[in-house]
Amino acid sequence: MSSIIETTNLTKRYRDKLAVSDLTLEVQEGEVFGFLGPNGAGKTTTILMLLGLTEPTLGKATVCGFDPTRQPLEVKRRVGYLPENPGFYDDLSGKENLLYIARLNRIPDDEATRRVKSVLDEVGLGDDGHQLVREYSRGMKQRLGIAEVLVKDPKVMILDEPTLGIDPDGAVHILQLINGLRRDRGLTVLLSTHLLHQVQQMCDRIGIIVKGKLVVKGNVTQLGSAIMKDREFNLFVEVGGNNDGLQKELTALKGVIEAQQRGRGWFLRCTHDVRPQFVSLVTQRGLPLLQLRSEEFTLEEIYLKYFREA
């Protein structure tokens, strides 16, 4: 898998304020990369440099193989950007707004009409395209913003706080839509947000930026391993059949500190992951495995650990 976004020592200074400092990262083609950090951390400034909308003070970046500073139009042809507050003409319909965007991107009228109908259906606004944008809810405007991104048929989507100000149910639908687009279109997604609980299940990798510096990057499992070292590994297990004597055998497994029976299952406190040994034990006894659940680390825990260290 090749990198479609790369930065090397990317730095942006506004007079005495260092907004982004020595940022080096890569986003792989086809992945969803979560770019996480508090408000004012430098996420939006980084995005503006990737789009060629502001020049870096130092360092360099490439997007789809092009330098955003020297080849901004080539980047814009291949990248769709949804800002935190997308702007539309309120006195035009959703469809009219998209047709206008298509003309700005020099898409022929017949092709623009086809694309606009297709993307409105894709984002769930097929029945609302003729409605004036001033009548749209915040969630509908965000979906219209995603439709605007899709009109140009991009290779990369950069989304800046796409669920901000949307109710929880609407936010879930937005994230499901983004995940579906990645899957169905093969898009690469750079998702900038500070709402951690919404992205753990959809991001392949994350990067955490604090005060302009990228403090850590990797997948959630890798970043969580440091947290798991500092606490016990807990499991809940449940099996069917004749369980006589199983608790004693569970306690005898190497790494199991304690086995507490809860209903038809057991809560295991362990020094490390004993799932392979447990599955082997259950298989040898010929018992049906009904449930095996670990206590997972959360993205919030990962974020707080590295945020506090930074």
C-alpha positions, 0 to 999 in steps of 0.5 A, spaced: 500 500 500 502 506 497 502 513 501 497 518 498 499 524 503 506 525 506 508 530 510 516 531 512 517 536 517 511 540 515 511 547 520 507 553 520 508 559 524 504 565 524 509 571 527 510 569 534 505 563 534 507 556 532 501 553 529 504 546 526 511 544 528 515 539 524 509 534 522 511 528 519 506 523 517 503 519 511 496 517 509 496 510 506 491 509 499 484 507 501 485 508 509 481 512 514 486 516 518 483 519 524 487 526 525 485 527 532 487 533 537 483 538 541 481 545 538 487 549 536 492 543 536 493 545 529 489 540 525 485 545 520 492 549 519 495 542 517 489 541 512 490 548 509 497 546 507 495 540 504 490 543 500 495 549 498 491 554 501 496 556 506 504 555 505 508 552 510 514 556 513 518 550 513 518 542 510 514 539 505 508 535 503 505 531 497 498 529 496 496 524 490 504 525 488 503 533 487 506 539 491 500 543 494 504 549 494 507 549 487 501 545 484 495 547 488 490 546 482 492 539 481 491 537 488 484 540 488 482 536 482 483 530 486 481 532 493 475 533 496 474 538 502 469 538 507 470 544 512 467 544 519 462 549 516 460 548 509 458 554 505 452 554 501 447 559 497 441 558 502 436 561 496 438 555 492 436 548 492 441 543 494 441 540 487 442 547 484 448 548 489 451 542 486 450 544 479 454 550 480 460 547 484 460 542 478 460 548 473 466 551 477 470 544 476 468 544 469 464 538 468 460 538 462 452 539 463 450 533 462 455 529 466 454 534 471 446 533 471 448 525 472 453 526 477 448 530 482 443 526 481 447 520 483 451 523 489 444 526 492 442 519 492 448 516 495 448 521 501 440 520 502 438 527 499 435 524 493 428 526 495 430 533 498 434 536 492 429 541 490 428 543 497 432 550 499 438 549 503 435 554 508 430 549 510 436 544 511 438 541 518 445 541 520 445 534 518 442 535 512 447 540 510 453 536 512 450 530 507 450 536 502 457 538 503 459 530 502 455 530 496 459 536 494 465 533 495 463 527 491 461 531 485 468 532 483 469 524 483 475 525 488 481 520 490 481 523 497 476 526 502 479 531 507 473 532 512 474 537 518 469 536 524 464 533 519 459 531 525 460 537 530 453 540 532 449 534 529 445 530 534 448 523 536 444 519 531 445 524 525 453 523 527 452 516 527 449 516 520 454 521 517 460 516 520 456 510 516 456 514 510 463 516 510 465 508 511 461 506 506 464 511 501 471 509 503 468 501 502 464 502 495 469 508 492 475 506 494 476 513 497 482 515 502 479 519 508 483 524 512 478 525 518 480 531 523 476 531 529 476 531 537 470 527 538 474 521 539 468 516 541 465 516 534 472 514 530 474 508 534 471 503 530 472 506 523 479 509 523 485 504 520 490 509 524 490 515 528 495 521 529 494 525 535 496 532 535 497 537 541 500 544 540 502 543 533 506 537 534 504 530 532 505 526 539 504 519 536 501 515 530 499 508 529 493 503 529 489 503 536 491 496 538 498 498 537 497 505 541 493 501 546 498 496 548 502 501 552 496 502 556 495 494 557 502 494 560 500 498 565 493 494 567 491 487 568 488 484 562 480 482 564 476 477 560 469 474 561 468 467 558 461 463 558 461 456 556 455 451 555 455 443 557 457 440 563 462 446 567 464 441 573 471 443 575 472 448 570 473 454 575 479 450 578 482 449 571 481 456 569 485 458 575 490 453 574 491 457 567 498 460 567 497 468 567 490 467 571 490 471 577 482 469 579 476 466 576 470 469 579 463 465 577 458 470 574 451 466 572 453 461 567 460 465 566 466 467 569 470 473 570 478 472 569 483 477 572 489 475 568 496 478 567 496 477 560 492 475 554 490 468 556 485 467 550 489 462 546 489 457 552 482 458 554 480 456 547 484 450 547 482 448 554 474 449 552 476 445 546 479 439 549 473 438 554 468 438 548 464 444 551 461 449 546 464 456 547 458 461 548 462 468 549 469 470 550 469 478 551 476 482 553 476 489 556 478 493 550 482 499 551 478 505 548 480 511 544 479 516 550 484 512 554 489 512 549 488 520 547 488 522 554 495 518 556 499 521 550 495 528 551 498 528 558 505 526 556 505 532 551 
